[in-house]
Amino acid sequence: MRNSWFKRLLLSYMPMFIIVITFIFFVFFQLFSEQNRKEALNANKMLSLQAMRLVDTSLKVIDNMVVLETINSKPLKDFFKSGTTGDPYINISAVQKLKEMINYYPLIDSIYLVRYSDGFVLSDATNSFVKQYPDQTFIEQYQISKTPKWTDGRTFEQFKRIGGKQVVSLVRGSPYMKNDQGMIVINVATDTLNKLTRDLYDSKVSFIQVTDTTDNMLFGSPIQVKDSEIYSQYVSSYSKWKYGSGLVHGGFVHIISSLYNVWFVIGLLMIALGLIWMIYVSRRNSRPIEQIAARFSGYSLPVSGGGSKRGAPDEFAFIESALDNILEQSKQYQQKYQEDLHLRTRFLFHQLIEGGSALTQSDWELQALQLKLPLPLGLYRILVVEIDKYGDFCSNFSKGDQDLLKFTLRSVVGEIASKLESQQWSEWTSASNLSVMLFEKGDVERGEQSILLQLVDQIRAWTEQNLKFTITIGIGHHAETIQGIPKSYKGAMEALKYKIVLGENRWITSDDIASQSQAEIYSHLGAIRSIAQSFRMLENNWSDQYDEWFVQLKHGRLTNDEIVNLMNYLIYYFGREMSTANKNYHQIWIQEGLPKLSEQMDNDYSLDHLRDETKQVLQALYVSLQQLQDESQHASLIRDIRKYMERDYANPNMSLEWLGEQFHINPKYVSRLFKENTGQKFVDFLIDLRMQEAQRLLVETNDAIQEIAEQVGYTSAISFSRVFKKITGYSPGEYRTERTRRANG
């Protein structure tokens, strides 16, 4: 039996032997690596040569261009021949010529001309005299000894405020050959030459460094290299610059290649040590396994397959069967323990929020340790997160999706609380309510209050943006003892009862419950919008709606400031409605309605007076709009067309031809009438309607771009995105991201 275990272990260690053999093969593959290195060096030499040729060719092209321009360009000849007084037209023509040269040859950074007769300097960006020009030293040096070659690297400063940049320069005299009238200086930035050669090589593998005749670096890879790491170097016959190249970490590659023999010896040693190690470990580890097999040999557990092979006992079968049985029992125990743990956790949570039990602080601490829950701190607050429109939630999602979304919501609450360094414990206390216990510490009225508002607002905003439903959060008062927790829970539930008044998708505290006037203000906004819309459509019932609204204001308990805010909203919404109507309507509103209403707002002293005076202004404005409507022969028709478009803008077939068929009128005539009566083209009005709705859907929903495009009348998301970006300056995705960032910021 001992020999049998030894053989099994010996075979189990065979992979180690295979690994050692693989290492030997690695040594042989070094030969191929060396060959690849040589090929890389050859390629590196070609890299230097190619970079030199590319730069020389580009510089020669510029040089030839300058020669031709000095011979053939009339603006340049006129500049150098002009007198000391100078001719503005000649200077402008010369500057235009310089800009043409820069545009045709992007490598050129700047050009300036120097006229010897008066020392006047003219560049593509400025003009001056030699003594005031920042490049005076260079001009005086090359005025004495001109050279047709390119200079070494130097700093060129055209404007002192901007600072200088590293350039190489070409100096040519004018006229050609005589060089007695002036000179042309061409500056090429070394950064531009660096960009020209950057695409020739991979900066992670190779490098190129170019130095001038004084061995100062012009451009290339910004790394420190030694002379021994430069594998190839060429000197340009044209510019006299040196082009050096090599491999990044070339010295390291050289060292690794030189260790070929050392690796070979290491491989042989590993083979020998591997064989010795396999024999030693196999003998050593076979002993405890034999002892385990001996202990399991008396185990009476039935083994599938007979537990033997050809009449001999199968120790592995006994061991496997025994371990499977132990693991199965352990799994069942863990599952039962987790289920019991979850039930105990929920039961403890309900005990705390419902009260009526004899649970003490010490009992809570003991159970919290056992259930791995946050320990009580002394200050607590209950939040109740309620899913809005729970009936729609159940009808829109399957049972599995509902469970997944609820799990997501609970996880998000925990993650946001963790980011704000706030401990929490949450449980679903009903189908639509997630109750959250916050463990507060510190100053409740200041720091903790700020964290609380951040927490609830981030939970609400995240749910609105990422899930297909909204939530309303009720916030209870903080509790200082375990007995105050049920009161905090009751306060949070009471706050949620005002959701129908204060609105969904928000958080509600006891302060919101106390402020009944705020809820009443919200109830007036819909009435204001209805009045403004009826007024814009010139409906007769706007006056009755206006009187009825003021009756509601009179019976309400609003402060003066709240009345003023509502009237300001009325003026704002009237202006908004007028801006979407006929341009003549909007003009009358700007000239008559807005100034008079604003004046009445400043002079009001009672609600009745405010109603009478503002209604008188609106009545006069209404009469003016009716007269304007009567004067327009087709105003009624255009108004009907506008109503139709505002109602059916999502129709992808909406067009002038479609409206012509619906209203039995020539499409071209519809277009002309629409423009005359609204001051806006038909297609622009339709696009505005669709884009306004698209912006709302992008902000308020999580619908895909294709879905939103179809909802506003576009069958193609590409066409929709193109029009949307033209109107707003953003793509739909960018617009949604930007509005989300602003909302969260």
Disulfide bonds with the S-S distance in Angstrom:
none
